C-alpha cells in the first residue's frame, strides 16, 4: 500500500503565495492611508459562475511600509509565541504542538470575538522559508483526532494565510499579510468580507507597534532563543506529517449567529480609519 502524499508545503505553495502578494490583477484596493493598503480579491467570471452572490470568502491582503523596524525583527515578532501574548489582545490561548520538519510545525490558536459572537479557534500547519530576498510564513488548517473542535468555541478554517516580509533597508521593510479564512458559524459571507476589511488596518497597526517594542522585550527574555532560525533549539516533539489531513470547511458544524449581525451590508457602522 502506498503512503499518503505529504501534506507539507512545497516550493510551489511558497511561489504561489509570493505571486498573490505581488499581484494587482483581480484585486480591488479598499484602503490606502499612511503607507498601508488593503486589497480584496475580485473573483474572475469563471470563479463566480454558479455561485450565489456573496457566497465566496474573499482573499484579503494588507501591505504596510515600515520605516523603523527591520524585516528580520518583524519576522521574529510573528514567530515568537511568548511575545505574542504581550501584544495580541484578542488571543485566548496559543501553543505549538509538534514539529513536522526543520521549517514546519503544528499548532493551536484561539481568539476572542466581539460579543455576542462566539469565540473562535483554529488548528494549523505552519511552514516558513528565509531567502536572500524575503521572509515567508504560511499556514492552513489541518485536523488531527487528538485536537477536535472544542465545546464553546467555533472551529474556524484557514484556507491559506501568511506573511511576506521584504527588506527595503537595514531598518525598514515591506510587510504583507494575506489571508483567505472562513470563521464558520452561519454569518453571511458579505459580513465576513466586510469585517475583514475593517479590522485589517487595526491589526496591522498592532503588529507594527509590536515590532517597535520587540528588541527591548527580547533583550530581557531569552534573547538567544529563536528556534525558528535555529532548529537545534526546538524542543517540540516530532510528529509524522502523515498524521495530519486538510481540514475542510464543509465538514464542520455551522453555528447560527445570523441574529447577531447588526452591520449593514454597506458596512456603514464600521470604522475603517
PARO-686291 format. One record per residue (C-alpha): residue number from 0; x negated, y negated, z negated. Coordinates in nm, 2 decimals, padded with zeros to 4 digits. Example, Ala and Ser with C-alpha at 12.3 -4.5 7.8 and 13.67 -1.06 7.14 Angstrom:
2
+-----+--------+--------+--------+
! num !      x !      y !      z !
+-----+--------+--------+--------+
!   0 ! -01.23 !  00.45 ! -00.78 !
!   1 ! -01.37 !  00.11 ! -00.71 !
+-----+--------+--------+--------+
//
This chain:
273
+-----+--------+--------+--------+
! num !      x !      y !      z !
+-----+--------+--------+--------+
!   0 !  00.00 !  00.00 !  00.00 !
!   1 ! -00.14 ! -00.34 !  00.10 !
!   2 ! -00.19 ! -00.61 ! -00.17 !
!   3 !  00.02 ! -00.92 ! -00.16 !
!   4 ! -00.12 ! -01.22 !  00.01 !
!   5 ! -00.29 ! -01.46 ! -00.23 !
!   6 ! -00.08 ! -01.75 ! -00.35 !
!   7 ! -00.39 ! -01.97 ! -00.39 !
!   8 ! -00.40 ! -02.28 ! -00.16 !
!   9 ! -00.64 ! -02.25 !  00.13 !
!  10 ! -00.81 ! -02.52 !  00.33 !
!  11 ! -00.50 ! -02.57 !  00.55 !
!  12 ! -00.30 ! -02.68 !  00.24 !
!  13 ! -00.56 ! -02.94 !  00.15 !
!  14 ! -00.58 ! -03.06 !  00.50 !
!  15 ! -00.20 ! -03.09 !  00.53 !
!  16 ! -00.19 ! -03.28 !  00.21 !
!  17 ! -00.45 ! -03.53 !  00.33 !
!  18 ! -00.26 ! -03.57 !  00.66 !
!  19 !  00.06 ! -03.65 !  00.47 !
!  20 ! -00.12 ! -03.91 !  00.26 !
!  21 ! -00.28 ! -04.09 !  00.55 !
!  22 !  00.01 ! -04.08 !  00.80 !
!  23 !  00.27 ! -04.35 !  00.85 !
!  24 !  00.46 ! -04.17 !  01.12 !
!  25 !  00.81 ! -04.07 !  01.00 !
!  26 !  00.76 ! -04.27 !  00.68 !
!  27 !  00.95 ! -04.58 !  00.56 !
!  28 !  00.79 ! -04.84 !  00.34 !
!  29 !  01.02 ! -04.91 !  00.04 !
!  30 !  00.79 ! -05.12 ! -00.19 !
!  31 !  00.49 ! -05.34 ! -00.12 !
!  32 !  00.37 ! -05.55 ! -00.41 !
!  33 !  00.04 ! -05.63 ! -00.59 !
!  34 ! -00.16 ! -05.37 ! -00.40 !
!  35 !  00.09 ! -05.09 ! -00.45 !
!  36 !  00.31 ! -04.94 ! -00.18 !
!  37 !  00.59 ! -04.68 ! -00.20 !
!  38 !  00.67 ! -04.48 !  00.11 !
!  39 !  00.96 ! -04.24 !  00.17 !
!  40 !  00.97 ! -03.96 !  00.43 !
!  41 !  01.21 ! -04.02 !  00.72 !
!  42 !  01.32 ! -03.68 !  00.83 !
!  43 !  01.30 ! -03.61 !  01.20 !
!  44 !  01.61 ! -03.53 !  01.41 !
!  45 !  01.52 ! -03.16 !  01.41 !
!  46 !  01.49 ! -03.17 !  01.03 !
!  47 !  01.83 ! -03.33 !  00.97 !
!  48 !  02.03 ! -03.12 !  01.22 !
!  49 !  02.27 ! -02.90 !  01.03 !
!  50 !  02.21 ! -03.08 !  00.70 !
!  51 !  02.47 ! -03.29 !  00.52 !
!  52 !  02.37 ! -03.65 !  00.46 !
!  53 !  02.15 ! -03.68 !  00.16 !
!  54 !  02.11 ! -03.31 !  00.11 !
!  55 !  01.73 ! -03.31 !  00.15 !
!  56 !  01.49 ! -03.41 ! -00.12 !
!  57 !  01.26 ! -03.66 !  00.04 !
!  58 !  00.89 ! -03.66 !  00.02 !
!  59 !  00.77 ! -03.97 ! -00.15 !
!  60 !  00.42 ! -04.12 ! -00.17 !
!  61 !  00.27 ! -04.41 ! -00.36 !
!  62 ! -00.06 ! -04.58 ! -00.27 !
!  63 ! -00.24 ! -04.81 ! -00.51 !
!  64 ! -00.55 ! -05.02 ! -00.45 !
!  65 ! -00.76 ! -05.01 ! -00.77 !
!  66 ! -01.03 ! -05.27 ! -00.81 !
!  67 ! -01.16 ! -05.19 ! -01.16 !
!  68 ! -01.18 ! -04.81 ! -01.20 !
!  69 ! -01.39 ! -04.56 ! -01.01 !
!  70 ! -01.25 ! -04.27 ! -00.82 !
!  71 ! -01.44 ! -04.03 ! -01.04 !
!  72 ! -01.27 ! -04.18 ! -01.35 !
!  73 ! -00.92 ! -04.16 ! -01.21 !
!  74 ! -00.98 ! -03.80 ! -01.11 !
!  75 ! -01.09 ! -03.73 ! -01.47 !
!  76 ! -00.77 ! -03.90 ! -01.61 !
!  77 ! -00.54 ! -03.68 ! -01.40 !
!  78 ! -00.72 ! -03.36 ! -01.52 !
!  79 ! -00.78 ! -03.44 ! -01.89 !
!  80 ! -00.48 ! -03.28 ! -02.07 !
!  81 ! -00.56 ! -03.41 ! -02.42 !
!  82 ! -00.59 ! -03.76 ! -02.29 !
!  83 ! -00.25 ! -03.74 ! -02.12 !
!  84 ! -00.08 ! -03.72 ! -02.45 !
!  85 ! -00.21 ! -04.07 ! -02.53 !
!  86 ! -00.06 ! -04.25 ! -02.23 !
!  87 !  00.23 ! -04.03 ! -02.08 !
!  88 !  00.52 ! -04.15 ! -02.29 !
!  89 !  00.77 ! -03.90 ! -02.12 !
!  90 !  00.57 ! -03.59 ! -02.19 !
!  91 !  00.73 ! -03.35 ! -02.44 !
!  92 !  00.48 ! -03.06 ! -02.40 !
!  93 !  00.20 ! -02.97 ! -02.17 !
!  94 ! -00.06 ! -02.69 ! -02.17 !
!  95 ! -00.28 ! -02.49 ! -01.94 !
!  96 ! -00.20 ! -02.11 ! -01.94 !
!  97 ! -00.47 ! -01.94 ! -01.74 !
!  98 ! -00.75 ! -01.98 ! -01.49 !
!  99 ! -00.68 ! -01.84 ! -01.14 !
! 100 ! -01.02 ! -01.93 ! -00.99 !
! 101 ! -01.30 ! -02.18 ! -01.03 !
! 102 ! -01.07 ! -02.45 ! -00.89 !
! 103 ! -00.72 ! -02.34 ! -00.98 !
! 104 ! -00.51 ! -02.28 ! -01.29 !
! 105 ! -00.16 ! -02.21 ! -01.40 !
! 106 !  00.02 ! -02.44 ! -01.65 !
! 107 !  00.34 ! -02.57 ! -01.81 !
! 108 !  00.47 ! -02.93 ! -01.84 !
! 109 !  00.80 ! -03.06 ! -02.00 !
! 110 !  00.92 ! -03.42 ! -01.99 !
! 111 !  01.20 ! -03.63 ! -02.13 !
! 112 !  01.47 ! -03.77 ! -01.91 !
! 113 !  01.69 ! -04.07 ! -01.98 !
! 114 !  01.99 ! -03.98 ! -02.19 !
! 115 !  02.24 ! -03.83 ! -02.12 !
! 116 !  02.04 ! -03.63 ! -01.86 !
! 117 !  01.88 ! -03.30 ! -01.98 !
! 118 !  01.51 ! -03.29 ! -02.02 !
! 119 !  01.31 ! -03.10 ! -01.75 !
! 120 !  01.02 ! -02.86 ! -01.74 !
! 121 !  00.81 ! -02.71 ! -01.46 !
! 122 !  00.56 ! -02.42 ! -01.43 !
! 123 !  00.30 ! -02.49 ! -01.16 !
! 124 ! -00.01 ! -02.36 ! -00.99 !
! 125 ! -00.26 ! -02.64 ! -00.97 !
! 126 ! -00.57 ! -02.65 ! -00.74 !
! 127 ! -00.83 ! -02.91 ! -00.68 !
! 128 ! -01.11 ! -03.00 ! -00.44 !
! 129 ! -01.40 ! -03.25 ! -00.45 !
! 130 ! -01.58 ! -03.36 ! -00.13 !
! 131 ! -01.82 ! -03.63 ! -00.04 !
! 132 ! -01.53 ! -03.84 !  00.07 !
! 133 ! -01.25 ! -03.78 ! -00.18 !
! 134 ! -01.10 ! -03.60 ! -00.48 !
! 135 ! -00.79 ! -03.40 ! -00.43 !
! 136 ! -00.54 ! -03.22 ! -00.66 !
! 137 ! -00.23 ! -03.03 ! -00.55 !
! 138 !  00.03 ! -02.83 ! -00.73 !
! 139 !  00.35 ! -02.64 ! -00.66 !
! 140 !  00.60 ! -02.44 ! -00.86 !
! 141 !  00.54 ! -02.07 ! -00.94 !
! 142 !  00.71 ! -01.82 ! -01.16 !
! 143 !  00.58 ! -01.55 ! -01.40 !
! 144 !  00.80 ! -01.32 ! -01.61 !
! 145 !  00.65 ! -01.44 ! -01.93 !
! 146 !  00.74 ! -01.80 ! -01.86 !
! 147 !  01.11 ! -01.80 ! -01.76 !
! 148 !  01.34 ! -02.11 ! -01.78 !
! 149 !  01.39 ! -02.23 ! -02.14 !
! 150 !  01.71 ! -02.30 ! -02.33 !
! 151 !  01.79 ! -02.67 ! -02.35 !
! 152 !  01.57 ! -02.76 ! -02.05 !
! 153 !  01.63 ! -02.77 ! -01.68 !
! 154 !  01.36 ! -02.59 ! -01.48 !
! 155 !  01.25 ! -02.83 ! -01.20 !
! 156 !  01.07 ! -02.75 ! -00.88 !
! 157 !  00.75 ! -02.90 ! -00.74 !
! 158 !  00.76 ! -02.81 ! -00.37 !
! 159 !  00.43 ! -03.00 ! -00.32 !
! 160 !  00.29 ! -03.26 ! -00.55 !
! 161 ! -00.06 ! -03.41 ! -00.58 !
! 162 ! -00.32 ! -03.68 ! -00.58 !
! 163 ! -00.57 ! -03.80 ! -00.33 !
! 164 ! -00.84 ! -04.04 ! -00.47 !
! 165 ! -01.09 ! -04.20 ! -00.24 !
! 166 ! -01.38 ! -04.42 ! -00.35 !
! 167 ! -01.39 ! -04.77 ! -00.20 !
! 168 ! -01.69 ! -04.89 ! -00.41 !
! 169 ! -01.88 ! -04.79 ! -00.72 !
! 170 ! -01.60 ! -04.91 ! -00.94 !
! 171 ! -01.30 ! -04.91 ! -00.71 !
! 172 ! -01.08 ! -04.67 ! -00.53 !
! 173 ! -00.76 ! -04.60 ! -00.34 !
! 174 ! -00.52 ! -04.38 ! -00.53 !
! 175 ! -00.24 ! -04.19 ! -00.36 !
! 176 !  00.03 ! -03.99 ! -00.54 !
! 177 !  00.25 ! -03.77 ! -00.31 !
! 178 !  00.54 ! -03.55 ! -00.42 !
! 179 !  00.83 ! -03.35 ! -00.29 !
! 180 !  01.01 ! -03.23 ! -00.60 !
! 181 !  01.36 ! -03.11 ! -00.69 !
! 182 !  01.47 ! -03.19 ! -01.05 !
! 183 !  01.75 ! -02.94 ! -01.01 !
! 184 !  02.07 ! -02.99 ! -01.20 !
! 185 !  02.36 ! -03.10 ! -00.98 !
! 186 !  02.26 ! -03.46 ! -00.93 !
! 187 !  02.33 ! -03.58 ! -00.58 !
! 188 !  02.01 ! -03.58 ! -00.37 !
! 189 !  02.05 ! -03.95 ! -00.29 !
! 190 !  02.03 ! -04.02 ! -00.66 !
! 191 !  01.71 ! -03.82 ! -00.69 !
! 192 !  01.56 ! -04.00 ! -00.39 !
! 193 !  01.66 ! -04.35 ! -00.51 !
! 194 !  01.54 ! -04.28 ! -00.87 !
! 195 !  01.21 ! -04.17 ! -00.74 !
! 196 !  01.16 ! -04.50 ! -00.55 !
! 197 !  01.25 ! -04.70 ! -00.86 !
! 198 !  01.03 ! -04.50 ! -01.11 !
! 199 !  00.72 ! -04.45 ! -00.89 !
! 200 !  00.57 ! -04.80 ! -00.93 !
! 201 !  00.61 ! -04.79 ! -01.31 !
! 202 !  00.44 ! -04.46 ! -01.33 !
! 203 !  00.15 ! -04.58 ! -01.11 !
! 204 !  00.10 ! -04.88 ! -01.33 !
! 205 !  00.08 ! -04.65 ! -01.63 !
! 206 ! -00.18 ! -04.43 ! -01.46 !
! 207 ! -00.39 ! -04.73 ! -01.37 !
! 208 ! -00.39 ! -04.85 ! -01.73 !
! 209 ! -00.48 ! -04.50 ! -01.84 !
! 210 ! -00.78 ! -04.52 ! -01.60 !
! 211 ! -00.89 ! -04.86 ! -01.75 !
! 212 ! -00.88 ! -04.71 ! -02.10 !
! 213 ! -01.03 ! -04.37 ! -02.03 !
! 214 ! -01.40 ! -04.44 ! -02.06 !
! 215 ! -01.37 ! -04.57 ! -02.42 !
! 216 ! -01.14 ! -04.28 ! -02.52 !
! 217 ! -01.36 ! -04.02 ! -02.36 !
! 218 ! -01.67 ! -04.15 ! -02.52 !
! 219 ! -01.51 ! -04.07 ! -02.86 !
! 220 ! -01.35 ! -03.74 ! -02.76 !
! 221 ! -01.59 ! -03.46 ! -02.64 !
! 222 ! -01.75 ! -03.68 ! -02.37 !
! 223 ! -01.94 ! -03.39 ! -02.22 !
! 224 ! -01.65 ! -03.16 ! -02.18 !
! 225 ! -01.50 ! -03.17 ! -01.83 !
! 226 ! -01.41 ! -02.81 ! -01.73 !
! 227 ! -01.25 ! -02.94 ! -01.41 !
! 228 ! -01.60 ! -03.04 ! -01.30 !
! 229 ! -01.80 ! -02.77 ! -01.48 !
! 230 ! -01.61 ! -02.43 ! -01.46 !
! 231 ! -01.85 ! -02.27 ! -01.71 !
! 232 ! -01.68 ! -02.49 ! -01.98 !
! 233 ! -01.34 ! -02.35 ! -01.90 !
! 234 ! -01.23 ! -02.12 ! -02.19 !
! 235 ! -00.89 ! -02.03 ! -02.05 !
! 236 ! -00.82 ! -01.65 ! -01.99 !
! 237 ! -00.84 ! -01.53 ! -01.63 !
! 238 ! -00.53 ! -01.43 ! -01.46 !
! 239 ! -00.49 ! -01.25 ! -01.13 !
! 240 ! -00.30 ! -01.49 ! -00.89 !
! 241 ! -00.11 ! -01.19 ! -00.76 !
! 242 !  00.09 ! -01.20 ! -01.09 !
! 243 !  00.25 ! -01.52 ! -00.97 !
! 244 !  00.50 ! -01.59 ! -00.70 !
! 245 !  00.65 ! -01.90 ! -00.55 !
! 246 !  00.95 ! -02.04 ! -00.74 !
! 247 !  01.23 ! -02.11 ! -00.51 !
! 248 !  01.48 ! -02.38 ! -00.60 !
! 249 !  01.78 ! -02.18 ! -00.49 !
! 250 !  01.71 ! -01.91 ! -00.74 !
! 251 !  01.75 ! -02.15 ! -01.04 !
! 252 !  02.08 ! -02.25 ! -01.20 !
! 253 !  02.23 ! -02.59 ! -01.13 !
! 254 !  02.34 ! -02.77 ! -01.45 !
! 255 !  02.63 ! -03.00 ! -01.39 !
! 256 !  02.51 ! -03.36 ! -01.46 !
! 257 !  02.71 ! -03.54 ! -01.20 !
! 258 !  02.93 ! -03.71 ! -01.46 !
! 259 !  02.63 ! -03.89 ! -01.60 !
! 260 !  02.54 ! -04.07 ! -01.28 !
! 261 !  02.60 ! -04.44 ! -01.32 !
! 262 !  02.37 ! -04.57 ! -01.05 !
! 263 !  02.54 ! -04.69 ! -00.73 !
! 264 !  02.44 ! -04.53 ! -00.40 !
! 265 !  02.27 ! -04.85 ! -00.30 !
! 266 !  02.07 ! -04.84 ! -00.63 !
! 267 !  02.18 ! -05.19 ! -00.73 !
! 268 !  02.12 ! -05.14 ! -01.10 !
! 269 !  01.77 ! -05.01 ! -01.06 !
! 270 !  01.47 ! -05.23 ! -01.13 !
! 271 !  01.20 ! -05.17 ! -00.87 !
! 272 !  00.98 ! -05.45 ! -00.99 !
+-----+--------+--------+--------+
//
